[in-house]
Amino acid sequence: MTRPADPGPDASGGPQRRCSLLRGIRIERGTRADWRALAPLHYRSHQAGAVTDVFRMVYRDGSLAPARETLAGVIVYSRSPLSLAARNRATGGRYRIGGSQGLSAGRLINRELRIISRVVIVPNWRGLGLASRLVAETLPQVGTPYVEALAAMGSIHPFFERAGMTAYPHPPSREGERLRAAFEAVGMDRGARRSAEALDAALAALEPGDRCVAEREIERWARSYLAAKNHRTNRPDRRRVLDLVARHLDAAPVYYLWRRPEPPALRAGRPRRETPRDERGRAEGGSAS
């Protein structure tokens, strides 16, 4: 899975080869086999939920006879989770699951939403804007009015925004702020939670009273975090809890939402199409905020 070597800039100083490489890229429907081929390159688990669509990005090298294709990237779309707090904030609660409306809300989610569960670009092809291109060109092909995505490092790598999705940054949770304050109070800096092992060692080095405070706040944060994720394990083991703290306490996840644009011919002479937030507000007899 390599791309041809870059021969260097042309006479004008520009990266001529880069442009020629991009002309050989195409995006097409793929299969789960394409996802499995690149899954080891993704930082999360290989389980991408209830997969509905897979698209692949391939490079066709026409300089060879016969022409050779190289898999450069893959994007996976799945059914959206039934409960997502960030979605409720972005859409004014249109898809909120609760009470007697749970079944109808679930059907609405399955009908109107898909989620981008994985985007993988082969390392040799990164840095060329291909992730944004892969997202932008496949969003309209999924077939639902809305597509959502969650990115743990969205503020650092905003390729979903470049692809035309709207970002909704996640506000810091009260429980997270409380745990960070507790760590600071007992003298544990951010480096002490860079990994589960580092966090365990930092806790062991504390005075008994400080360690009790830190452990209690960790348990409180973990209960809140797992409840928000609809996790069915209410009492995970200590190693799992420390790993959650190290990986997620300081993360700044961003929620993204894309709405299928209405064709110009249908928009002419028609009122502005409502967003999910607008529709929710109208249904409740109020105006959208």
C-alpha positions as CSV (number, residue, x, y, z in Angstrom):
1,M,0.0,0.0,0.0
2,T,2.5,2.6,-1.1
3,R,2.3,5.5,-3.4
4,P,4.9,6.3,-6.1
5,A,7.9,8.2,-4.8
6,D,7.7,12.0,-5.1
7,P,10.4,13.1,-7.6
8,G,10.6,16.6,-6.1
9,P,9.4,20.0,-7.2
10,D,9.1,21.0,-10.8
11,A,11.0,23.9,-12.4
12,S,8.6,26.4,-10.8
13,G,9.2,25.1,-7.3
14,G,5.8,23.4,-7.0
15,P,5.1,19.8,-6.0
16,Q,4.2,18.7,-9.5
17,R,4.0,15.0,-8.7
18,R,1.5,15.5,-5.9
19,C,-1.1,16.9,-8.4
20,S,-0.5,14.0,-10.8
21,L,-1.0,11.5,-8.0
22,L,-4.4,13.0,-7.0
23,R,-5.6,12.7,-10.6
24,G,-5.2,9.0,-10.2
25,I,-7.5,8.8,-7.1
26,R,-11.1,7.7,-7.4
27,I,-13.8,6.9,-4.8
28,E,-16.2,4.0,-5.2
29,R,-18.4,1.7,-3.2
30,G,-16.4,-0.8,-1.3
31,T,-17.1,-3.8,0.9
32,R,-16.4,-4.8,4.5
33,A,-13.3,-6.6,3.2
34,D,-11.9,-3.1,2.3
35,W,-12.6,-2.0,5.9
36,R,-11.0,-5.1,7.4
37,A,-7.9,-4.5,5.2
38,L,-7.3,-1.1,6.8
39,A,-8.8,-1.7,10.2
40,P,-5.4,-2.3,11.9
41,L,-4.5,1.3,11.0
42,H,-7.3,2.7,13.0
43,Y,-6.7,3.6,16.7
44,R,-10.1,2.3,17.8
45,S,-11.5,-1.3,17.8
46,H,-12.3,-3.1,14.6
47,Q,-16.0,-3.2,15.5
48,A,-17.7,-0.3,13.6
49,G,-21.3,-1.0,14.8
50,A,-24.1,-1.9,12.4
51,V,-22.4,-1.1,9.1
52,T,-24.6,0.1,6.3
53,D,-22.2,1.5,3.7
54,V,-18.5,1.2,2.9
55,F,-16.7,3.4,0.4
56,R,-13.1,3.0,-0.7
57,M,-10.5,5.3,-2.2
58,V,-8.1,3.7,-4.7
59,Y,-5.2,5.0,-6.7
60,R,-4.9,3.7,-10.2
61,D,-1.4,3.7,-11.5
62,G,-1.8,3.9,-15.3
63,S,1.9,4.0,-15.9
64,L,2.1,0.3,-15.4
65,A,0.9,-2.4,-17.8
66,P,-1.5,-3.8,-16.7
67,A,-2.7,-0.8,-14.6
68,R,-2.4,-1.5,-10.8
69,E,-4.8,-0.3,-8.1
70,T,-3.7,0.6,-4.6
71,L,-6.2,1.0,-1.7
72,A,-5.5,4.4,-0.2
73,G,-8.4,4.9,2.2
74,V,-11.8,3.7,3.4
75,I,-14.9,5.3,5.1
76,V,-17.5,3.3,7.0
77,Y,-21.1,4.4,7.7
78,S,-23.2,2.7,10.3
79,R,-26.6,3.0,11.9
80,S,-26.6,5.8,14.5
81,P,-26.7,5.0,18.2
82,L,-30.2,5.5,19.7
83,S,-29.0,7.9,22.4
84,L,-26.4,10.6,21.9
85,A,-26.3,13.7,24.2
86,A,-24.4,15.8,21.6
87,R,-27.1,15.0,19.0
88,N,-29.8,16.1,21.4
89,R,-28.1,19.4,21.9
90,A,-27.5,20.0,18.1
91,T,-31.0,19.1,17.1
92,G,-33.0,20.5,20.0
93,G,-33.9,17.0,21.2
94,R,-35.7,15.9,18.0
95,Y,-34.3,12.4,18.3
96,R,-34.3,12.2,22.1
97,I,-35.2,8.7,23.4
98,G,-37.5,8.6,26.4
99,G,-40.8,7.6,27.7
100,S,-43.6,6.4,25.4
101,Q,-41.9,8.1,22.4
102,G,-38.9,5.8,22.6
103,L,-40.0,3.4,19.8
104,S,-41.0,6.2,17.4
105,A,-37.8,8.1,18.1
106,G,-35.8,5.0,17.3
107,R,-37.5,4.5,14.0
108,L,-37.0,8.2,13.2
109,I,-33.2,7.8,13.9
110,N,-32.9,4.7,11.7
111,R,-34.8,6.4,8.9
112,E,-33.1,9.8,9.0
113,L,-29.6,9.3,10.4
114,R,-26.4,7.5,9.7
115,I,-23.1,8.0,11.5
116,I,-19.5,8.0,10.2
117,S,-18.0,5.3,12.3
118,R,-14.5,5.0,10.7
119,V,-12.3,7.0,8.4
120,V,-8.9,5.5,7.5
121,I,-6.3,6.9,5.2
122,V,-3.2,4.8,4.6
123,P,-0.2,6.6,6.2
124,N,1.7,7.1,2.9
125,W,-1.3,9.0,1.6
126,R,-1.9,11.3,4.5
127,G,-1.4,15.0,4.4
128,L,-3.0,15.4,0.9
129,G,-6.5,16.3,2.1
130,L,-7.9,12.9,1.1
131,A,-9.9,12.4,4.4
132,S,-11.9,15.5,3.7
133,R,-12.4,14.5,0.1
134,L,-13.5,11.0,1.1
135,V,-16.1,12.3,3.5
136,A,-17.4,15.1,1.1
137,E,-17.8,12.8,-1.9
138,T,-19.6,10.0,0.0
139,L,-22.0,12.0,2.3
140,P,-24.6,12.4,-0.5
141,Q,-24.4,8.7,-1.4
142,V,-25.5,7.4,1.9
143,G,-29.2,8.2,1.3
144,T,-30.3,9.7,4.6
145,P,-31.2,13.4,5.2
146,Y,-28.7,13.7,8.0
147,V,-25.2,12.2,8.7
148,E,-23.4,12.6,12.0
149,A,-19.9,12.0,13.3
150,L,-18.0,12.2,16.5
151,A,-14.3,13.1,16.6
152,A,-12.2,12.9,19.7
153,M,-9.6,15.2,18.2
154,G,-11.9,17.3,16.0
155,S,-10.5,20.6,17.1
156,I,-7.0,19.6,16.0
157,H,-8.0,17.7,12.8
158,P,-11.1,19.4,11.5
159,F,-11.4,17.4,8.3
160,F,-15.1,16.8,8.9
161,E,-15.7,20.6,8.8
162,R,-13.7,20.9,5.6
163,A,-16.0,18.3,4.1
164,G,-19.0,20.4,4.8
165,M,-20.2,19.2,8.1
166,T,-21.2,21.6,10.9
167,A,-19.3,21.3,14.2
168,Y,-20.9,21.3,17.6
169,P,-18.0,21.3,20.2
170,H,-18.8,19.4,23.4
171,P,-18.8,21.6,26.5
172,P,-16.7,20.3,29.4
173,S,-18.7,18.1,31.8
174,R,-19.1,19.2,35.4
175,E,-17.8,15.8,36.5
176,G,-14.7,16.2,34.4
177,E,-14.0,19.6,35.7
178,R,-14.5,18.3,39.2
179,L,-12.0,15.4,38.7
180,R,-9.4,17.7,37.2
181,A,-9.8,20.1,40.1
182,A,-9.4,17.1,42.5
183,F,-6.2,16.0,40.7
184,E,-4.8,19.6,40.9
185,A,-5.7,19.8,44.7
186,V,-3.6,16.7,45.5
187,G,-0.7,17.7,43.3
188,M,-1.3,15.5,40.2
189,D,-0.5,17.3,36.9
190,R,-1.7,16.4,33.5
191,G,1.3,14.3,32.8
192,A,0.3,12.0,35.7
193,R,-2.7,10.8,33.7
194,R,-1.0,10.3,30.3
195,S,-1.6,6.5,30.6
196,A,-3.3,4.1,33.0
197,E,0.1,3.0,34.2
198,A,1.2,6.5,34.9
199,L,-2.0,7.3,36.7
200,D,-1.8,4.2,38.9
201,A,1.8,5.1,39.9
202,A,0.9,8.7,40.7
203,L,-2.0,7.5,42.9
204,A,0.2,5.1,44.7
205,A,2.7,7.9,45.5
206,L,0.1,10.1,47.2
207,E,-0.5,10.4,50.9
208,P,-3.3,8.1,52.1
209,G,-5.8,11.0,52.6
210,D,-5.1,12.5,49.2
211,R,-5.2,9.1,47.5
212,C,-8.6,8.5,49.0
213,V,-9.9,11.8,47.7
214,A,-8.5,11.1,44.2
215,E,-9.9,7.5,44.0
216,R,-13.3,8.7,45.2
217,E,-13.5,11.4,42.5
218,I,-12.2,8.9,39.8
219,E,-15.0,6.5,40.7
220,R,-17.6,9.4,40.6
221,W,-16.4,10.5,37.2
222,A,-16.4,6.9,35.8
223,R,-20.0,6.3,36.9
224,S,-21.1,9.5,35.1
225,Y,-19.0,8.8,32.0
226,L,-20.3,5.2,31.6
227,A,-23.9,6.2,32.2
228,A,-23.6,8.8,29.4
229,K,-22.3,6.2,27.1
230,N,-25.1,3.8,28.0
231,H,-22.5,1.3,29.2
232,R,-24.1,-1.8,30.7
233,T,-21.1,-2.4,33.0
234,N,-21.8,-0.4,36.1
235,R,-18.7,-1.5,38.0
236,P,-15.7,-2.0,35.6
237,D,-12.4,-3.2,37.0
238,R,-9.9,-0.6,38.3
239,R,-7.6,-1.0,35.3
240,R,-10.4,-0.3,32.9
241,V,-11.4,2.8,34.9
242,L,-7.9,4.2,35.0
243,D,-7.6,3.6,31.2
244,L,-10.9,5.6,30.7
245,V,-9.6,8.5,32.7
246,A,-6.3,8.6,30.8
247,R,-7.9,8.4,27.4
248,H,-11.0,10.5,27.8
249,L,-10.8,13.0,30.7
250,D,-8.8,15.5,28.7
251,A,-10.3,14.7,25.3
252,A,-12.3,17.4,23.6
253,P,-14.8,15.5,21.4
254,V,-16.6,17.4,18.6
255,Y,-20.0,16.4,17.3
256,Y,-20.7,17.0,13.5
257,L,-23.9,17.0,11.6
258,W,-24.5,17.2,7.8
259,R,-27.8,17.9,6.2
260,R,-28.5,16.8,2.6
261,P,-28.9,20.0,0.5
262,E,-32.2,20.4,-1.3
263,P,-32.0,20.6,-5.1
264,P,-32.2,24.3,-6.3
265,A,-35.3,23.5,-8.5
266,L,-37.2,22.3,-5.4
267,R,-36.0,25.3,-3.2
268,A,-37.4,27.9,-5.6
269,G,-40.5,29.6,-4.2
270,R,-40.4,27.3,-1.1
271,P,-39.9,28.4,2.5
272,R,-36.5,27.7,4.1
273,R,-36.2,24.0,4.9
274,E,-36.3,23.4,8.7
275,T,-33.4,21.9,10.6
276,P,-34.1,19.1,13.1
277,R,-33.9,21.8,15.9
278,D,-36.5,23.9,14.0
279,E,-38.8,21.0,13.6
280,R,-38.6,20.0,17.2
281,G,-39.4,23.6,18.3
282,R,-42.4,23.8,16.0
283,A,-43.7,20.4,17.3
284,E,-43.6,21.7,20.8
285,G,-45.4,24.9,19.9
286,G,-42.4,27.2,20.3
287,S,-39.7,28.8,18.2
288,A,-36.3,27.2,17.7
289,S,-33.4,28.8,19.5
